[in-house]
Amino acid sequence: MFVIVAGGGKVGFYLGKELAEQGHEVVIIEQESRRAAEIESELGSLVMVGDAAEATVLREAGAERADLVAAVTGDDEDNLVICQVAKVRFHSGRTIARINNPKNAEIFQRLGIDDTVSATDVVLSVIEQEIPRQHLVPLLRLRNTDVEIVEAVIREGSAVAGHRIRDIALPSSSNIAVIIRDGTPIFPKADDPILFGDHVIAFTTRENEARLRSALLGD
């Protein structure tokens, strides 16, 4: 696989290094010549100096044949431009953008960026798992949609424990897909009950996430 990594900071450096060690062809584009020289001293000639938001630089890097362009600079706007140029101008296979503000994810998706990665979201998900009162944890957002996969842990005192799924007032556009009970996955039917200790995996939308939390957990 041929990958262009736009941005030679710590994220771009280690991403390029790992990909190269896995046997992939990699080009790291770094705007600052001093930083590019540092990367070259560590990784060799896989780095080039230039502004990845410029079409001429992406062309020189080989964007027309790139299987993946990963824009991982520290600026959301730059990452958006880089991915758009790669996708629209050079028809690169896939584009991934690093984002600092999770609210930008929807904008990126609407503008055709294949995937976004937010360190803020990752850390927040870990924190949410440690907050006892908040047991609805976002697991995954389906690409180019507002659909989320979430996990709810049914604790003692939950109003839904012991009730059949058909008797739970789930919000619209929400559906219980899997129940993990004692480590065993159950693909439930409407007459199946939810019990204390169950891990409930559900599909919902961002708009209905709070209502789903209330329906399952009473928050």
C-alpha positions as a printed NumPy array, in Angstrom:
array([[  0.   ,   0.   ,   0.   ],
       [  1.239,   3.496,  -0.838],
       [  0.488,   6.049,   1.877],
       [  1.063,   9.785,   1.943],
       [  1.29 ,  11.228,   5.467],
       [  0.751,  14.979,   5.51 ],
       [  2.398,  16.487,   8.577],
       [  5.69 ,  15.508,  10.14 ],
       [  4.906,  16.179,  13.788],
       [  4.948,  13.423,  16.374],
       [  1.77 ,  11.83 ,  15.009],
       [  2.955,  11.921,  11.399],
       [  6.463,  10.777,  12.282],
       [  5.386,   7.698,  14.231],
       [  2.598,   6.882,  11.782],
       [  5.031,   6.979,   8.867],
       [  7.619,   5.013,  10.818],
       [  5.165,   2.234,  11.748],
       [  3.785,   1.975,   8.214],
       [  7.262,   1.811,   6.713],
       [  8.291,  -0.894,   9.182],
       [  5.213,  -2.88 ,   8.119],
       [  6.488,  -2.828,   4.564],
       [  4.282,  -0.095,   3.098],
       [  5.54 ,   2.576,   0.753],
       [  5.361,   5.879,   2.613],
       [  5.97 ,   9.545,   1.881],
       [  5.829,  12.079,   4.727],
       [  5.234,  15.68 ,   3.667],
       [  6.555,  18.241,   6.156],
       [  6.377,  21.983,   5.623],
       [  9.292,  23.017,   7.856],
       [ 12.664,  22.155,   6.367],
       [ 14.358,  21.791,   9.761],
       [ 11.778,  19.269,  10.937],
       [ 11.97 ,  17.44 ,   7.596],
       [ 15.732,  17.134,   8.043],
       [ 15.214,  15.627,  11.496],
       [ 12.793,  13.067,  10.064],
       [ 15.202,  12.245,   7.235],
       [ 17.998,  11.624,   9.733],
       [ 15.757,   9.072,  11.477],
       [ 13.782,   7.503,   8.639],
       [ 15.748,   8.218,   5.497],
       [ 14.505,   9.603,   2.199],
       [ 10.794,   8.974,   2.684],
       [ 10.27 ,  12.632,   3.683],
       [  9.8  ,  15.631,   1.386],
       [  9.565,  19.336,   2.16 ],
       [  6.444,  21.2  ,   1.133],
       [  2.94 ,  22.382,   1.971],
       [  0.662,  19.374,   1.523],
       [ -2.325,  21.675,   0.994],
       [ -0.834,  22.676,  -2.376],
       [ -1.754,  20.536,  -5.36 ],
       [  1.743,  20.731,  -6.842],
       [  3.228,  19.258,  -3.663],
       [  0.689,  16.431,  -3.521],
       [  1.324,  15.673,  -7.186],
       [  5.073,  15.505,  -6.574],
       [  4.456,  13.186,  -3.621],
       [  2.471,  10.847,  -5.869],
       [ -1.106,  11.535,  -4.781],
       [ -2.467,  10.245,  -8.091],
       [ -1.442,   6.707,  -7.166],
       [ -1.846,   6.944,  -3.383],
       [ -3.967,   4.27 ,  -1.76 ],
       [ -4.343,   6.464,   1.305],
       [ -3.692,  10.079,   2.241],
       [ -3.579,  10.749,   5.983],
       [ -3.634,  14.442,   6.931],
       [ -2.346,  14.653,  10.494],
       [ -1.157,  18.239,  10.882],
       [ -2.191,  20.138,  14.001],
       [ -4.671,  22.302,  12.093],
       [ -8.166,  21.029,  11.255],
       [ -8.625,  23.413,   8.329],
       [ -5.329,  22.384,   6.745],
       [ -6.228,  18.707,   7.131],
       [ -9.576,  19.314,   5.457],
       [ -7.977,  21.076,   2.498],
       [ -5.305,  18.406,   2.096],
       [ -7.868,  15.611,   2.022],
       [-10.167,  17.461,  -0.36 ],
       [ -7.356,  18.196,  -2.817],
       [ -6.188,  14.584,  -2.652],
       [ -9.706,  13.242,  -3.169],
       [-11.089,  15.666,  -5.748],
       [ -7.981,  16.618,  -7.723],
       [ -6.023,  13.372,  -7.633],
       [ -8.692,  10.758,  -6.834],
       [ -6.599,   9.225,  -4.066],
       [ -7.963,   5.936,  -2.759],
       [ -8.916,   6.959,   0.772],
       [ -8.488,  10.033,   2.947],
       [ -8.154,  10.228,   6.714],
       [ -8.051,  13.511,   8.613],
       [ -6.91 ,  14.189,  12.142],
       [ -9.271,  16.598,  13.885],
       [ -8.797,  18.475,  17.137],
       [-12.396,  19.654,  17.485],
       [-14.794,  16.665,  17.466],
       [-17.585,  18.951,  16.235],
       [-15.774,  19.189,  12.908],
       [-16.246,  15.472,  12.189],
       [-19.678,  15.933,  10.628],
       [-18.447,  18.746,   8.374],
       [-15.529,  16.626,   7.179],
       [-17.834,  13.71 ,   6.389],
       [-20.259,  15.924,   4.473],
       [-17.363,  17.209,   2.396],
       [-16.371,  13.702,   1.366],
       [-13.509,  12.879,   3.742],
       [-13.602,   9.115,   4.301],
       [-12.582,   8.982,   7.955],
       [-11.697,  11.308,  10.813],
       [ -9.703,  10.606,  13.952],
       [-10.164,  12.721,  17.062],
       [ -7.862,  12.264,  20.041],
       [-10.421,  14.209,  22.059],
       [-13.1  ,  11.615,  21.32 ],
       [-10.759,   8.747,  22.164],
       [ -9.803,  10.192,  25.549],
       [-13.409,  11.166,  26.283],
       [-14.583,   7.607,  25.617],
       [-12.034,   6.293,  28.115],
       [-13.111,   8.864,  30.693],
       [-16.788,   8.078,  30.171],
       [-16.141,   4.432,  30.962],
       [-14.786,   5.51 ,  34.362],
       [-17.743,   7.715,  35.32 ],
       [-20.137,   5.558,  37.374],
       [-23.24 ,   7.618,  36.641],
       [-22.794,   7.56 ,  32.885],
       [-22.899,   4.027,  31.538],
       [-23.817,   4.8  ,  27.922],
       [-20.504,   4.71 ,  26.089],
       [-20.131,   5.626,  22.386],
       [-18.294,   2.822,  20.6  ],
       [-18.411,   3.754,  16.921],
       [-20.02 ,   6.172,  14.488],
       [-20.918,   4.676,  11.119],
       [-19.118,   6.399,   8.282],
       [-20.97 ,   9.225,   6.541],
       [-24.024,   8.864,   8.789],
       [-25.311,  10.145,  12.11 ],
       [-25.722,   6.563,  13.349],
       [-23.806,   5.577,  16.479],
       [-23.169,   2.229,  18.134],
       [-23.305,   2.631,  21.902],
       [-22.945,   0.367,  24.92 ],
       [-25.089,   0.591,  28.055],
       [-24.263,  -1.317,  31.238],
       [-27.413,  -2.181,  33.147],
       [-26.665,  -1.481,  36.797],
       [-28.682,  -2.272,  39.896],
       [-31.563,   0.148,  40.179],
       [-32.103,   0.475,  36.431],
       [-35.814,   0.668,  35.668],
       [-35.51 ,  -1.608,  32.625],
       [-33.926,  -4.565,  34.433],
       [-36.277,  -7.538,  34.256],
       [-38.414,  -5.989,  31.518],
       [-38.844,  -7.396,  28.035],
       [-37.454,  -5.359,  25.169],
       [-40.93 ,  -4.873,  23.723],
       [-41.972,  -3.119,  26.943],
       [-39.114,  -0.59 ,  26.912],
       [-39.955,   2.793,  25.407],
       [-36.954,   3.179,  23.116],
       [-36.665,   6.466,  21.214],
       [-37.182,   6.505,  17.469],
       [-34.239,   5.501,  15.303],
       [-32.868,   3.371,  18.147],
       [-32.566,  -0.392,  18.272],
       [-31.044,  -2.942,  20.664],
       [-28.779,  -5.136,  18.547],
       [-26.836,  -7.333,  20.97 ],
       [-26.867,  -8.153,  24.67 ],
       [-23.634,  -9.414,  26.231],
       [-24.572, -11.536,  29.252],
       [-21.835, -13.269,  31.25 ],
       [-19.531, -12.93 ,  28.274],
       [-22.005, -14.528,  25.86 ],
       [-23.557, -12.524,  22.991],
       [-27.336, -12.713,  22.649],
       [-29.143, -11.404,  19.583],
       [-32.392, -10.53 ,  21.314],
       [-35.996, -10.774,  20.222],
       [-38.794,  -8.529,  21.412],
       [-39.796, -10.932,  24.193],
       [-36.283, -11.279,  25.643],
       [-35.683,  -9.544,  28.988],
       [-32.854,  -7.247,  29.984],
       [-31.17 ,  -8.236,  33.255],
       [-28.856,  -6.664,  35.807],
       [-25.259,  -6.769,  34.577],
       [-26.169,  -6.948,  30.895],
       [-24.049,  -5.004,  28.424],
       [-26.535,  -3.709,  25.882],
       [-25.187,  -2.78 ,  22.427],
       [-27.572,  -0.473,  20.605],
       [-27.827,   1.573,  17.423],
       [-29.029,   5.145,  17.755],
       [-28.45 ,   8.628,  16.37 ],
       [-26.598,  11.452,  18.052],
       [-29.903,  13.299,  18.353],
       [-31.511,  10.405,  20.253],
       [-28.52 ,   9.402,  22.378],
       [-29.718,  11.258,  25.494],
       [-33.224,   9.79 ,  25.181],
       [-31.793,   6.295,  24.791],
       [-29.686,   6.82 ,  27.909],
       [-32.805,   7.864,  29.793],
       [-34.807,   4.881,  28.522],
       [-32.152,   2.329,  29.494],
       [-30.547,   3.889,  32.508],
       [-32.992,   6.451,  33.853],
       [-30.399,   9.278,  33.677]])
